[in-house]
Every structure is written in C-alpha cells, then in structure tokens.
Amino acid sequence: MGSTCLSACGAELSGTADTAAACWHPSPNFGPRRDGLTPSLIVIHYTAMHSASAALQRLCDPSVEVSAHYLIGAEGHCWQMVAEDQRAWHAGAGQWCGFDDINSRSIGIELDNRGDHPFAEPQMVTLERLMKDIMSRWSISAQGVIGHSDMAPGRKIDPGPRFDWPRLACQGLADLRSCDEGPMDPTFELFRRMAHRVGFTSPVEDEALLSAVRLRYRPWARGSLAADDFIPLGPSSSRS
C-alpha cells in the first residue's frame, strides 16, 4: 500500500511527514488550530471500516469533511494526512478536563480496526513508536492520551473494549490509575465527582459516563454501578 503515498487525494497539498515513521498522504480536511492552541492531547480512534485503504480514502474525501493526523494499518504501515501543527477534524463534539474544541487541542490517530477484534501486534508497535515521538515533540504527558470515547461518552465507543490500554500505561504512554478500594455504598454522585476529577467532564447521563469509564478501565464489566468501578478513579475524598 506504499503507492498510496502518491495518491491524487490531496496530492496538490505540499508538505512532509512530521515523523520518519509515517508516509505523507495529505488530506484537504484540516484548518488552523484556534486561539493559538497547540497539541496537549492525543486522541486514539478506530476506523470501523473494512480496510485501511477504505479509511484512507474517506479521511481524504473533501465531501465527508473528516480527517485525522495519522492512520496506522493493521500491518503497521503509517500514513500522515494532516500536519501536527494543524487542526484535523477527528474528535467532534465533546469535552475533556473541562475543555472543549478537542480538535484544536489534540493530535488524532486512527487505527485500522473494526472494533470487534484485537489490534494487531505490528500496529501496536507502530502506534507506540509514533506516540513516543509525538509526546516528546509536544511535551504531552501520559494523562493527555485519551480515547475518543473518553471525551465523547454516549456518542463514541472507540477505540473500544479490545484496545490494550494497560499495555500503553506500562510504557508510560497512557495514564496508569491508582488501585484504591471502592466505597461501600457506591453512588453516581460520588462516581461523577471522581470521574470529573480525572478528566471525564462531558455533561452526559450517568449510564453514558459509566460506560465510558468502563470502556477505558474495565471493559469486561457489566451491570449496575459497583464499588470496583471507582478503583481506577483513584482515592475518594470521602468514604461510606
């Protein structure tokens, strides 16, 4: 698929990749970051499409008006479609740590995956290498690495329950939350307060918030709010 580097899709847009790991394949779907913002977040997505080629075509289609900075195929090939200092159109409506316009604050990485199967090893290796490069270049902390579902609970579920967040956390590439005991009497009021403290600030219903936190930290969990749902959110300020 290396020939796609010279595709007619946005080929008139000059530029080079920000990282040696990527093939420059420009998309016309981008604009300047607003209010002088620079990247402080990395948002991870899955494509939910049948192939990387199909995703690449869509992310470069001006009629669709979506894009991301990077796309990583299952075999580990990486394309860059939007320069890191520009605003790609990948996150949409949502909020993280009380801030909106996530597009202006983030770098978006799409992973070739339908959401119903594990992420390929070559793809994860490329992702880790790319993230280290981006995080170093923009001084992005592990706390600044989030999933699409983190900032858009109830609207998005990617990168989904099959994504290996613990793998990234063990390398310092994602937030490793503390393992504190949950409260004896779990309530959504306390859950929302603790989730808000770690970044889940989108104004959504209780169940949407619970689903988003579970997707990130406990994707196997089912049923009603439980004490274990509080564990990855760190120590609570009050105990029942």
C-alpha positions in Angstrom: 0.0 0.0 0.0 3.0 2.3 -0.1 1.9 3.6 -3.5 -0.9 5.4 -1.8 1.7 8.0 -0.7 1.4 9.4 -4.2 -2.4 9.2 -4.5 -4.3 12.0 -6.2 -6.1 12.5 -2.9 -4.9 15.9 -1.8 -1.6 15.4 -3.7 -1.5 19.1 -4.5 -1.0 19.9 -0.8 2.7 20.1 -0.3 4.4 19.0 2.9 6.3 16.3 4.6 5.6 14.0 7.5 6.4 15.1 11.0 7.9 11.7 11.8 10.1 9.3 9.9 7.7 6.5 10.7 4.9 8.0 8.5 4.3 8.2 4.8 2.9 11.7 3.9 -0.5 11.4 2.3 -2.2 14.8 2.6 -5.9 15.3 3.3 -7.6 18.6 2.3 -9.7 18.3 5.5 -8.0 20.5 8.0 -7.6 24.1 9.2 -5.6 26.2 11.6 -5.8 25.5 15.3 -7.9 28.0 17.1 -7.0 30.6 19.7 -3.3 29.9 19.3 -3.7 26.4 20.8 -1.1 23.7 20.4 -1.4 19.9 20.9 -1.8 18.8 24.6 -3.8 15.6 23.9 -3.5 12.5 21.7 -6.9 11.0 20.8 -7.0 7.4 19.7 -9.7 6.1 17.4 -10.6 3.0 15.4 -11.8 3.3 11.8 -14.7 0.8 12.0 -14.1 0.1 8.3 -13.2 -3.0 6.3 -9.7 -1.9 5.3 -7.0 0.8 5.8 -7.4 1.7 2.1 -11.1 2.5 2.6 -10.4 4.5 5.7 -7.6 6.5 3.9 -9.9 7.3 1.1 -12.6 8.5 3.4 -10.2 10.6 5.6 -9.1 12.4 2.4 -12.6 12.9 0.9 -13.4 16.6 0.9 -17.2 15.8 0.7 -17.0 13.9 4.0 -15.2 16.6 6.0 -13.4 14.2 8.4 -9.7 13.6 8.9 -7.0 12.6 11.4 -3.4 13.4 11.6 -2.4 9.7 11.4 -3.7 6.4 10.2 -2.0 3.1 11.2 -2.8 -0.1 9.2 -3.1 -3.5 10.8 0.3 -4.4 9.3 1.9 -1.4 10.9 2.1 0.9 8.0 1.6 4.6 9.0 0.2 7.5 6.9 0.2 11.1 8.0 -2.7 13.1 6.5 -2.5 16.4 8.4 0.5 18.3 9.8 0.7 18.1 13.5 0.5 21.9 13.9 -2.8 22.0 12.0 -6.3 21.2 13.2 -7.6 17.8 11.9 -11.3 17.0 12.0 -11.4 13.8 14.0 -12.9 14.4 17.5 -16.2 16.3 17.0 -18.3 17.5 19.9 -17.1 16.6 23.4 -15.0 17.6 26.3 -12.0 16.6 28.4 -10.8 18.1 31.7 -13.4 20.9 31.2 -12.1 21.9 27.8 -14.0 21.7 24.5 -12.8 22.1 20.9 -10.7 19.0 21.3 -9.7 19.2 17.6 -7.7 22.3 18.4 -6.0 20.7 21.4 -5.2 17.3 20.1 -3.5 15.0 17.6 -5.8 12.3 16.2 -4.6 8.8 15.5 -6.9 6.4 13.6 -6.2 2.6 13.9 -7.4 0.2 11.2 -9.8 -1.9 13.2 -13.5 -2.7 13.1 -13.8 -2.6 16.9 -14.8 -6.3 17.2 -11.3 -7.9 17.1 -7.9 -7.4 18.8 -5.5 -4.8 17.5 -2.6 -6.4 15.5 0.9 -6.5 17.1 2.6 -4.7 14.2 0.0 -1.9 14.5 0.6 -1.6 18.3 4.3 -1.4 17.8 4.0 1.4 15.3 1.5 3.2 17.5 3.9 3.1 20.5 6.8 4.4 18.4 4.6 7.2 17.0 3.2 8.2 20.3 6.7 8.4 21.9 7.7 10.7 19.1 4.6 12.9 19.3 4.7 13.1 23.1 8.3 14.1 23.1 7.8 16.7 20.4 4.8 18.4 22.1 5.5 17.6 25.7 2.3 15.6 26.0 2.0 13.7 29.3 0.6 10.2 29.7 -2.5 11.9 31.2 -3.0 13.6 27.9 -3.6 10.3 26.0 -7.3 9.5 25.7 -9.7 7.5 23.6 -12.5 9.0 21.5 -15.0 7.6 24.0 -13.3 9.4 26.9 -14.1 12.8 25.5 -17.4 11.9 23.8 -19.3 9.5 26.2 -22.5 8.2 24.8 -21.6 9.3 21.3 -18.5 7.3 20.6 -17.1 4.0 21.8 -13.7 3.8 20.0 -11.1 2.6 20.4 -13.4 0.1 22.1 -13.1 -2.8 24.5 -10.4 -4.6 22.6 -7.9 -1.8 22.8 -4.9 -2.6 25.2 -4.7 0.5 27.4 -2.7 -1.4 30.1 0.0 -2.1 27.5 0.4 1.6 26.9 0.2 2.5 30.5 3.1 0.1 31.4 5.3 2.1 29.0 4.3 5.5 30.3 2.2 6.1 27.2 -1.2 6.3 29.0 -2.5 7.1 32.4 -2.0 4.4 35.0 -4.7 5.0 37.6 -4.3 4.1 41.2 -5.9 1.0 42.6 -7.8 2.2 45.6 -10.7 0.4 47.3 -14.2 1.4 46.1 -16.8 2.9 48.5 -19.0 0.5 50.5 -22.1 2.4 49.2 -21.4 3.5 45.6 -23.4 6.4 44.3 -23.4 8.1 41.0 -22.9 11.4 42.7 -19.6 10.3 44.1 -18.7 8.4 40.9 -19.3 11.5 38.7 -17.2 13.7 41.1 -14.3 11.2 40.9 -14.6 10.7 37.1 -14.7 14.5 36.7 -11.5 14.8 38.6 -9.6 12.5 36.2 -10.9 14.2 33.1 -14.4 12.8 32.2 -16.2 16.2 32.2 -18.6 15.8 29.3 -22.2 16.6 30.5 -23.8 13.2 29.9 -26.2 10.9 31.7 -25.0 8.6 34.4 -25.1 5.4 32.4 -23.2 7.0 29.5 -20.5 8.2 31.9 -20.3 4.7 33.5 -19.9 3.1 30.1 -17.1 5.5 29.1 -15.2 4.9 32.3 -15.6 1.1 31.9 -14.5 1.2 28.2 -11.3 2.8 29.4 -10.5 0.9 32.5 -12.9 -2.1 33.0 -14.2 -3.1 29.5 -15.3 -6.5 30.8 -17.6 -5.0 33.4 -21.4 -5.3 33.2 -24.4 -4.4 35.2 -25.1 -1.6 37.7 -22.6 0.8 39.2 -20.3 -1.2 41.6 -17.6 -0.4 44.0 -15.0 -1.7 41.6 -15.9 1.0 39.1 -14.3 3.5 41.5 -11.0 1.7 41.7 -9.3 3.2 38.6 -10.5 6.7 39.5 -8.2 7.0 42.5 -8.8 7.6 46.2 -12.0 9.2 47.1 -12.2 12.2 49.4 -15.0 10.6 51.5 -15.8 7.0 52.4 -19.1 5.4 53.2 
